[in-house]
């Protein structure tokens, strides 16, 4: 016999749906959610149930409710910098090499996972990043932000929400790690071009769904950067984080 759905369950389902959208990157940091009336209509729920779900999401740090302006997706990565683990990493003078040791293993896995099930929209996004990288190089402009975007796009495209959440928390530090790599290790035009070719090769392997090549190329790419950091040295301290 059918049972009446309890309001509590409806609230939980709303919370779960929005959290999943954030985890998969469908809802991005800073994005404003639809007005309460429109959102309730889209979800097919009452406004009180929606309001209760948004309060739960605000309490758990996923959204910010600004009275008179709307509800916004919070930057999970930025919040992560206040986490005790991130504080420990940020204050360690070994942070750079330790982060790359971690990245080499987990991103090698992610590259293979993404290649195995890449969707056309994600392949298009990766191609867009590569094309913008190439344009920046032609204009002799820095592209460390696109480097970070490339790796985060792979994280999202992997389809593993836990991994993507990690990429938006602890991996938030990678933005600064990548910036330092570009500023201190890849200064010459030749080295920048070589770095671009590494990213392009990874994209091409993922786009053709070549799992083994995607894994090998990602592993080689991160190991090479780690090797360069060890050879040339890297000026990293917690104060590098802005």
C-alpha positions in Angstrom: 0.0 0.0 0.0 1.3 3.4 -0.9 2.3 5.8 1.9 2.2 9.5 2.0 5.5 11.1 1.3 6.6 13.0 4.4 7.8 16.6 4.1 11.1 15.5 5.7 11.8 13.2 2.8 10.9 15.8 0.2 13.4 18.2 1.9 16.1 15.5 1.9 15.5 14.9 -1.8 15.8 18.6 -2.6 19.0 18.8 -0.7 20.5 15.7 -2.3 19.6 17.0 -5.8 21.2 20.3 -5.3 24.3 18.8 -3.7 24.7 16.4 -6.6 24.4 19.3 -9.1 27.2 21.1 -7.2 29.3 18.0 -7.0 29.0 17.4 -10.8 29.7 21.0 -11.6 26.3 21.8 -13.0 25.9 24.5 -10.4 29.1 26.5 -10.0 30.5 28.8 -7.3 28.9 32.2 -7.3 25.9 31.1 -9.4 22.6 32.4 -8.3 19.8 29.9 -8.0 16.4 30.6 -9.6 13.8 32.6 -7.5 12.1 30.6 -4.9 8.8 30.4 -6.7 10.4 29.3 -10.0 12.6 26.8 -8.3 9.7 25.3 -6.4 7.9 25.0 -9.7 10.8 23.3 -11.4 11.2 20.8 -8.6 7.5 20.2 -8.2 7.5 20.9 -4.5 6.0 23.4 -2.1 7.8 26.6 -1.3 8.0 25.8 2.5 9.7 22.4 1.6 12.1 24.3 -0.7 12.8 26.9 2.0 13.6 24.2 4.5 16.0 22.5 2.1 17.8 25.7 1.4 18.2 26.4 5.1 19.8 22.9 5.4 22.2 23.7 2.5 23.1 27.0 4.0 23.8 25.5 7.4 26.1 22.8 5.8 27.9 25.5 3.7 26.7 24.7 0.2 24.8 27.9 -0.4 24.6 31.5 0.9 21.2 33.1 1.3 21.4 36.8 0.9 18.1 38.4 2.0 16.6 40.6 -0.7 19.1 39.3 -3.3 18.7 35.5 -3.6 20.5 32.3 -2.9 24.0 31.7 -4.2 26.3 28.6 -4.6 29.2 29.0 -2.2 32.8 28.3 -3.3 33.6 25.0 -1.6 37.2 25.3 -2.5 37.6 28.7 -0.9 36.0 27.4 2.3 38.4 24.5 2.3 41.3 26.8 2.9 39.9 27.2 6.4 39.9 23.5 7.0 42.6 22.2 9.5 44.0 19.8 6.9 44.5 22.6 4.4 46.0 24.8 7.1 48.5 22.1 7.9 49.4 21.7 4.2 49.6 25.5 3.6 52.0 25.9 6.5 54.4 23.1 5.4 57.5 24.1 3.5 57.3 20.7 1.7 53.8 21.5 0.4 54.7 21.8 -3.3 56.4 18.4 -3.7 54.0 16.6 -1.5 51.1 17.9 -3.5 52.6 16.7 -6.7 53.3 13.3 -5.3 49.6 13.1 -4.4 48.5 14.5 -7.7 50.5 12.1 -9.8 48.7 9.1 -8.4 45.2 10.4 -8.2 45.1 12.4 -11.4 46.6 9.4 -13.3 43.6 7.4 -12.2 41.2 10.3 -13.0 42.6 10.6 -16.6 41.9 7.0 -17.2 38.4 7.2 -15.6 37.5 10.2 -17.7 38.8 8.6 -21.0 36.7 5.5 -20.3 33.4 7.4 -20.3 34.0 10.9 -21.7 30.8 12.6 -22.8 30.7 14.9 -25.9 30.0 18.0 -23.8 33.0 17.3 -21.6 35.3 16.6 -24.6 34.1 19.9 -26.1 34.9 21.7 -22.9 38.4 20.2 -22.7 39.0 21.1 -26.4 37.9 24.7 -25.6 40.5 24.9 -22.8 43.2 23.6 -25.2 42.3 26.1 -27.8 42.3 29.0 -25.4 45.7 27.8 -24.1 47.1 27.9 -27.6 45.7 31.4 -28.2 47.3 32.7 -25.0 50.6 31.2 -26.0 50.3 32.9 -29.4 49.7 36.2 -27.6 52.6 35.5 -25.2 50.3 35.6 -22.2 50.2 33.4 -19.1 47.8 30.5 -19.0 48.2 29.1 -15.5 44.5 29.6 -14.8 43.6 27.5 -17.9 46.1 24.8 -16.7 44.0 24.6 -13.5 40.8 24.7 -15.5 42.0 21.8 -17.6 42.7 19.5 -14.6 39.4 20.5 -12.9 37.4 19.8 -16.1 38.9 16.3 -16.1 37.9 16.0 -12.4 34.3 16.9 -13.2 34.3 14.7 -16.3 35.5 11.7 -14.4 31.9 11.3 -13.2 33.1 10.5 -9.6 31.5 13.1 -7.3 33.8 12.3 -4.4 36.9 13.0 -6.5 35.3 16.2 -7.9 34.6 17.3 -4.3 38.3 16.7 -3.4 39.3 18.6 -6.5 37.3 21.6 -5.2 38.6 21.4 -1.6 42.2 20.2 -1.1 42.8 20.6 -4.8 41.9 24.3 -4.5 45.5 24.7 -3.5 46.5 23.5 -6.9 45.6 26.8 -8.4 48.5 28.4 -6.5 50.8 25.4 -7.1 50.1 25.7 -10.9 50.7 29.4 -10.8 54.1 28.9 -9.2 55.0 26.2 -11.7 54.3 28.6 -14.6 56.2 31.5 -12.9 59.2 29.6 -11.7 59.6 26.5 -13.8 58.1 27.3 -17.2 59.4 30.8 -18.0 60.8 30.3 -21.5 58.7 30.1 -24.6 60.0 26.6 -25.4 59.2 25.2 -22.0 55.7 26.8 -22.2 55.2 25.2 -25.6 56.3 21.9 -24.4 53.9 22.1 -21.4 51.1 23.0 -23.8 51.8 19.9 -26.0 51.6 17.7 -22.9 48.1 19.0 -22.1 47.1 18.7 -25.8 48.3 15.0 -25.9 46.3 14.2 -22.7 43.2 15.8 -24.2 43.6 13.9 -27.5 43.9 10.6 -25.7 40.9 11.3 -23.5 38.8 12.5 -26.6 39.5 9.2 -28.4 38.8 7.2 -25.3 42.3 5.7 -25.1 42.4 4.9 -21.4 45.9 3.5 -21.2 47.4 6.4 -23.1 45.5 9.0 -21.1 46.9 7.4 -17.9 50.5 7.2 -19.2 50.5 10.8 -20.5 49.0 12.3 -17.3 51.5 10.4 -15.2 54.4 11.5 -17.4 53.1 15.1 -17.4 52.9 15.4 -13.6 56.1 13.5 -13.0 58.0 15.8 -15.3 56.8 18.9 -13.5 57.7 17.3 -10.2 61.2 16.4 -11.5 61.7 20.0 -12.7 60.7 21.3 -9.3 63.3 19.1 -7.6 66.0 20.0 -10.1 65.4 23.8 -10.2 64.0 24.2 -6.8 60.7 26.0 -6.0 60.2 29.0 -3.8 57.1 27.9 -1.9 55.9 28.9 1.5 52.4 29.3 3.0 52.6 32.9 2.3 52.3 32.2 -1.5 48.6 31.7 -1.0 46.7 34.9 -1.6 
